[in-house]
């Protein structure tokens, strides 16, 4: 298990999977090198864990997280903000498989976070009668910080087959100690080259946002992966990334006036001093 506390941990995991991963088939037909079970830890007080050995599009990280927190599941929200990361799963051909209109991704993250277990009305739309897990966990952190039930789940077995891409980051848990908030994520399926740097940044950002609204300092973000894989058509890109030197991490600044997790806007979140190597292009496996 890899437990180094900086970007080196992520690069070590890439190298491990590249050299020791099992060759496997997969849903997309692309093929992977896969390793089962890994953990990375990031001390959020020492810098924001945005990968520097390739450029990560932080604008997309922020808008996607705000989209999740809003409960919205229509890709139009992202498209209007120039974010294209969900487009491949939002085409008319993809959504028609589930009898939904183009752009409607169905019960993915935003739905599960904000309206878990909701019933449907006669038109097939969801009623607002589910569990708002985000609201509940923030309230629990404020009122019962020693709870071992500070959990949000994105995995709903009843609805996992109702979307083109069931939640990959399936469950996260908060932990409060010594006035600091930490978060651990379990990710069932981890595309190490394209997805995981994005996921690390997203949950590190979420942890810092929740810490602020709960009047806590930040502790650690712990990423735990299940099927950790490198797609066969990403191998050369991974080798390029591994050849690069790590740069100093950036810092994250939030508008200190925001005390409601649902009140953050894009302009309330600022990344400072992000230096990185150039982006490395790779195809998304659909």
LOLOLO-977577 format. One record per residue (C-alpha): residue number from 0; residue in three letters; chain; x, y, z. Coordinates in Angstrom, 3 decimals. Example, Ala and Ser with C-alpha at 12.3 -4.5 7.8 and 13.67 -1.06 7.14 Angstrom:
2
k_r_c_xx_yy_zz
0_ALA_A_12.300_-4.500_7.800
1_SER_A_13.670_-1.060_7.140
//
This chain:
286
k_r_c_xx_yy_zz
0_UNK_A_0.000_0.000_0.000
1_UNK_A_1.415_3.378_-1.026
2_UNK_A_1.065_6.021_1.673
3_UNK_A_3.532_8.769_0.700
4_UNK_A_1.973_12.156_1.437
5_UNK_A_2.567_14.118_-1.769
6_UNK_A_2.424_13.867_-5.562
7_UNK_A_5.214_11.276_-5.442
8_UNK_A_2.643_8.822_-4.090
9_UNK_A_0.520_9.157_-7.201
10_UNK_A_3.536_8.707_-9.475
11_UNK_A_4.620_5.637_-7.486
12_UNK_A_1.181_4.144_-8.033
13_UNK_A_1.397_4.820_-11.772
14_UNK_A_4.782_3.088_-11.866
15_UNK_A_3.507_0.138_-9.829
16_UNK_A_0.575_-0.459_-12.153
17_UNK_A_2.711_0.067_-15.239
18_UNK_A_5.271_-2.524_-14.120
19_UNK_A_3.135_-5.007_-12.175
20_UNK_A_-0.449_-4.502_-13.338
21_UNK_A_-2.515_-7.425_-14.575
22_UNK_A_-3.649_-7.305_-18.185
23_UNK_A_-7.440_-7.285_-18.187
24_UNK_A_-10.325_-6.705_-20.527
25_UNK_A_-12.885_-4.090_-19.617
26_UNK_A_-16.313_-2.715_-20.405
27_UNK_A_-14.977_-0.306_-23.022
28_UNK_A_-13.018_-2.925_-24.983
29_UNK_A_-9.832_-0.877_-24.624
30_UNK_A_-7.952_-3.160_-22.224
31_UNK_A_-6.104_-2.183_-19.069
32_UNK_A_-3.212_-2.851_-16.765
33_UNK_A_-4.924_-3.198_-13.392
34_UNK_A_-3.958_-3.390_-9.728
35_UNK_A_-6.470_-3.946_-6.949
36_UNK_A_-6.300_-1.802_-3.834
37_UNK_A_-4.175_1.291_-3.185
38_UNK_A_-4.173_4.291_-0.888
39_UNK_A_-2.721_7.789_-1.210
40_UNK_A_-2.643_10.392_1.567
41_UNK_A_-2.379_14.150_1.139
42_UNK_A_-1.805_16.658_3.945
43_UNK_A_-4.011_19.552_2.877
44_UNK_A_-2.245_21.958_5.194
45_UNK_A_0.961_21.697_3.153
46_UNK_A_-0.524_22.627_-0.210
47_UNK_A_-3.350_21.779_-2.557
48_UNK_A_-2.848_18.351_-4.223
49_UNK_A_-3.231_19.353_-7.844
50_UNK_A_-0.887_17.239_-9.969
51_UNK_A_2.024_19.224_-11.432
52_UNK_A_3.603_16.614_-13.741
53_UNK_A_0.845_17.430_-16.200
54_UNK_A_-1.581_20.321_-16.295
55_UNK_A_-4.982_19.582_-14.751
56_UNK_A_-7.881_21.789_-15.874
57_UNK_A_-8.897_23.217_-12.513
58_UNK_A_-11.801_25.199_-13.970
59_UNK_A_-13.476_21.891_-14.853
60_UNK_A_-12.790_20.511_-11.373
61_UNK_A_-14.537_23.454_-9.747
62_UNK_A_-17.545_23.603_-12.047
63_UNK_A_-18.126_19.850_-11.854
64_UNK_A_-18.065_19.898_-8.046
65_UNK_A_-20.455_22.859_-7.887
66_UNK_A_-22.687_20.967_-10.332
67_UNK_A_-22.696_17.906_-8.085
68_UNK_A_-23.463_20.022_-5.023
69_UNK_A_-26.375_21.685_-6.812
70_UNK_A_-28.024_18.307_-7.402
71_UNK_A_-28.182_18.995_-11.128
72_UNK_A_-27.706_16.046_-13.504
73_UNK_A_-28.173_17.796_-16.848
74_UNK_A_-24.892_18.336_-18.705
75_UNK_A_-26.176_21.664_-20.053
76_UNK_A_-25.042_23.254_-16.773
77_UNK_A_-21.439_22.310_-17.581
78_UNK_A_-21.622_23.025_-21.282
79_UNK_A_-22.783_26.581_-20.628
80_UNK_A_-19.586_27.032_-18.594
81_UNK_A_-17.287_25.563_-21.233
82_UNK_A_-16.783_22.243_-19.431
83_UNK_A_-16.937_19.212_-21.723
84_UNK_A_-15.876_16.332_-19.456
85_UNK_A_-19.318_14.642_-19.394
86_UNK_A_-20.249_15.194_-23.051
87_UNK_A_-19.444_11.648_-24.203
88_UNK_A_-22.039_10.186_-21.836
89_UNK_A_-24.661_12.843_-22.605
90_UNK_A_-25.172_12.278_-26.338
91_UNK_A_-28.612_11.435_-27.687
92_UNK_A_-27.385_7.897_-28.458
93_UNK_A_-26.194_7.359_-24.885
94_UNK_A_-29.189_8.848_-23.095
95_UNK_A_-31.690_7.124_-25.409
96_UNK_A_-30.550_3.800_-23.959
97_UNK_A_-32.281_4.875_-20.761
98_UNK_A_-35.245_6.647_-22.367
99_UNK_A_-33.929_10.070_-21.403
100_UNK_A_-33.503_13.178_-23.490
101_UNK_A_-30.091_14.258_-24.710
102_UNK_A_-28.045_15.796_-21.931
103_UNK_A_-29.964_14.190_-19.075
104_UNK_A_-27.504_11.873_-17.322
105_UNK_A_-30.012_10.438_-14.868
106_UNK_A_-29.338_9.516_-11.227
107_UNK_A_-25.581_10.210_-11.125
108_UNK_A_-23.623_12.025_-8.407
109_UNK_A_-25.701_15.164_-7.937
110_UNK_A_-28.893_13.148_-7.581
111_UNK_A_-27.397_10.642_-5.167
112_UNK_A_-25.750_13.335_-3.039
113_UNK_A_-28.809_15.591_-2.771
114_UNK_A_-31.879_13.375_-3.332
115_UNK_A_-30.875_9.774_-2.547
116_UNK_A_-33.702_7.269_-2.675
117_UNK_A_-36.241_9.687_-4.166
118_UNK_A_-39.457_8.354_-5.650
119_UNK_A_-40.718_9.147_-9.133
120_UNK_A_-43.916_10.879_-10.158
121_UNK_A_-46.317_9.827_-12.913
122_UNK_A_-44.172_11.590_-15.523
123_UNK_A_-41.101_9.624_-14.524
124_UNK_A_-39.372_12.603_-12.915
125_UNK_A_-37.887_12.403_-9.427
126_UNK_A_-39.806_13.870_-6.513
127_UNK_A_-37.838_15.979_-3.994
128_UNK_A_-38.444_13.405_-1.261
129_UNK_A_-35.060_11.741_-1.066
130_UNK_A_-32.267_12.204_1.462
131_UNK_A_-30.058_15.276_1.098
132_UNK_A_-26.835_13.589_2.144
133_UNK_A_-24.675_16.698_1.807
134_UNK_A_-26.933_18.825_3.981
135_UNK_A_-27.163_16.028_6.530
136_UNK_A_-23.425_15.345_6.756
137_UNK_A_-22.562_19.043_7.152
138_UNK_A_-25.092_19.332_9.964
139_UNK_A_-23.670_16.215_11.620
140_UNK_A_-20.110_17.548_11.413
141_UNK_A_-21.270_20.731_13.143
142_UNK_A_-23.358_19.074_15.851
143_UNK_A_-21.795_15.628_16.343
144_UNK_A_-18.208_15.758_15.062
145_UNK_A_-17.216_12.534_16.827
146_UNK_A_-19.751_10.538_14.820
147_UNK_A_-18.446_7.597_12.830
148_UNK_A_-21.366_8.003_10.430
149_UNK_A_-20.189_11.103_8.563
150_UNK_A_-20.714_9.326_5.251
151_UNK_A_-22.043_10.210_1.804
152_UNK_A_-22.636_7.425_-0.703
153_UNK_A_-22.928_7.797_-4.448
154_UNK_A_-23.596_4.105_-4.994
155_UNK_A_-27.264_3.166_-5.068
156_UNK_A_-27.656_-0.479_-6.175
157_UNK_A_-31.238_0.179_-7.245
158_UNK_A_-30.123_2.836_-9.739
159_UNK_A_-26.578_1.833_-10.716
160_UNK_A_-27.818_0.264_-13.947
161_UNK_A_-29.964_3.268_-14.860
162_UNK_A_-27.038_5.418_-16.013
163_UNK_A_-24.349_5.073_-18.667
164_UNK_A_-21.583_5.537_-16.098
165_UNK_A_-22.452_4.511_-12.515
166_UNK_A_-20.519_6.440_-9.858
167_UNK_A_-16.821_5.565_-9.853
168_UNK_A_-16.122_7.491_-6.648
169_UNK_A_-18.681_5.645_-4.604
170_UNK_A_-18.403_6.663_-0.942
171_UNK_A_-16.676_9.287_1.160
172_UNK_A_-16.370_9.703_4.905
173_UNK_A_-15.374_12.688_7.016
174_UNK_A_-13.364_12.572_10.244
175_UNK_A_-12.883_15.350_12.806
176_UNK_A_-9.979_15.414_15.257
177_UNK_A_-8.028_18.238_16.916
178_UNK_A_-10.141_20.834_15.164
179_UNK_A_-9.262_19.479_11.726
180_UNK_A_-11.470_17.912_9.064
181_UNK_A_-10.214_14.965_7.026
182_UNK_A_-11.942_13.051_4.257
183_UNK_A_-11.450_9.577_2.836
184_UNK_A_-12.822_8.578_-0.556
185_UNK_A_-13.356_5.060_-1.827
186_UNK_A_-13.192_4.869_-5.621
187_UNK_A_-14.325_1.537_-7.061
188_UNK_A_-12.925_2.194_-10.539
189_UNK_A_-9.894_4.418_-10.963
190_UNK_A_-8.647_5.592_-14.362
191_UNK_A_-5.244_6.521_-13.027
192_UNK_A_-4.056_8.722_-15.853
193_UNK_A_-7.117_10.792_-16.756
194_UNK_A_-9.524_10.453_-13.862
195_UNK_A_-7.653_10.165_-10.583
196_UNK_A_-5.758_13.503_-10.657
197_UNK_A_-9.119_15.164_-11.259
198_UNK_A_-10.799_13.191_-8.450
199_UNK_A_-8.051_13.976_-5.946
200_UNK_A_-8.398_17.695_-6.674
201_UNK_A_-12.186_17.578_-6.503
202_UNK_A_-12.389_15.914_-3.107
203_UNK_A_-9.549_17.981_-1.681
204_UNK_A_-11.545_21.049_-2.728
205_UNK_A_-14.746_19.639_-1.214
206_UNK_A_-12.938_18.903_2.051
207_UNK_A_-11.657_22.464_2.281
208_UNK_A_-15.110_23.879_1.508
209_UNK_A_-16.799_21.726_4.155
210_UNK_A_-14.082_22.575_6.674
211_UNK_A_-14.681_26.290_6.166
212_UNK_A_-18.449_26.142_6.612
213_UNK_A_-17.992_23.996_9.733
214_UNK_A_-15.332_26.327_11.218
215_UNK_A_-12.617_23.669_11.095
216_UNK_A_-9.077_23.579_9.787
217_UNK_A_-8.134_21.075_7.089
218_UNK_A_-6.493_17.760_7.853
219_UNK_A_-5.850_15.025_5.295
220_UNK_A_-7.476_13.852_2.114
221_UNK_A_-7.126_10.097_1.764
222_UNK_A_-7.791_8.491_-1.586
223_UNK_A_-8.526_4.753_-1.618
224_UNK_A_-8.821_2.957_-4.950
225_UNK_A_-10.323_-0.402_-5.839
226_UNK_A_-9.632_-1.374_-9.452
227_UNK_A_-6.724_0.962_-10.189
228_UNK_A_-5.985_0.825_-13.885
229_UNK_A_-4.062_2.324_-16.767
230_UNK_A_-5.752_1.960_-20.134
231_UNK_A_-3.635_0.364_-22.828
232_UNK_A_-3.932_3.499_-24.962
233_UNK_A_-2.588_5.640_-22.082
234_UNK_A_0.676_3.757_-21.524
235_UNK_A_2.903_6.083_-23.552
236_UNK_A_1.334_9.115_-21.900
237_UNK_A_2.000_7.619_-18.457
238_UNK_A_5.642_7.029_-19.364
239_UNK_A_5.952_10.660_-20.419
240_UNK_A_4.417_11.860_-17.188
241_UNK_A_6.732_9.652_-15.121
242_UNK_A_9.735_11.259_-16.821
243_UNK_A_8.838_14.682_-15.452
244_UNK_A_9.958_16.318_-12.223
245_UNK_A_7.423_17.243_-9.546
246_UNK_A_6.921_20.990_-9.036
247_UNK_A_5.856_22.752_-5.801
248_UNK_A_2.139_22.394_-5.051
249_UNK_A_-0.240_25.335_-5.432
250_UNK_A_-2.438_26.740_-2.687
251_UNK_A_-6.208_27.094_-2.565
252_UNK_A_-8.042_30.156_-1.329
253_UNK_A_-11.761_30.305_-0.563
254_UNK_A_-13.894_33.367_0.030
255_UNK_A_-13.945_33.398_3.855
256_UNK_A_-17.389_34.981_3.904
257_UNK_A_-19.051_31.797_2.611
258_UNK_A_-20.495_29.737_5.459
259_UNK_A_-23.077_27.719_3.495
260_UNK_A_-21.801_24.769_1.457
261_UNK_A_-24.412_25.478_-1.214
262_UNK_A_-23.550_29.174_-1.504
263_UNK_A_-20.120_28.789_-3.106
264_UNK_A_-19.762_30.087_-6.641
265_UNK_A_-16.876_29.720_-9.068
266_UNK_A_-15.609_33.183_-8.125
267_UNK_A_-15.321_32.163_-4.454
268_UNK_A_-12.614_29.605_-5.261
269_UNK_A_-9.108_30.612_-6.295
270_UNK_A_-6.032_28.562_-7.070
271_UNK_A_-2.750_30.321_-6.393
272_UNK_A_0.754_29.636_-7.757
273_UNK_A_-0.090_26.616_-9.887
274_UNK_A_2.926_25.695_-11.989
275_UNK_A_2.805_22.514_-14.029
276_UNK_A_4.272_20.723_-16.976
277_UNK_A_2.144_20.858_-20.150
278_UNK_A_-1.066_18.886_-20.470
279_UNK_A_-0.846_15.388_-21.970
280_UNK_A_-3.716_14.453_-24.253
281_UNK_A_-5.327_11.019_-24.108
282_UNK_A_-8.589_9.497_-25.313
283_UNK_A_-11.389_8.844_-22.842
284_UNK_A_-12.588_5.228_-22.810
285_UNK_A_-16.375_5.279_-23.228
//
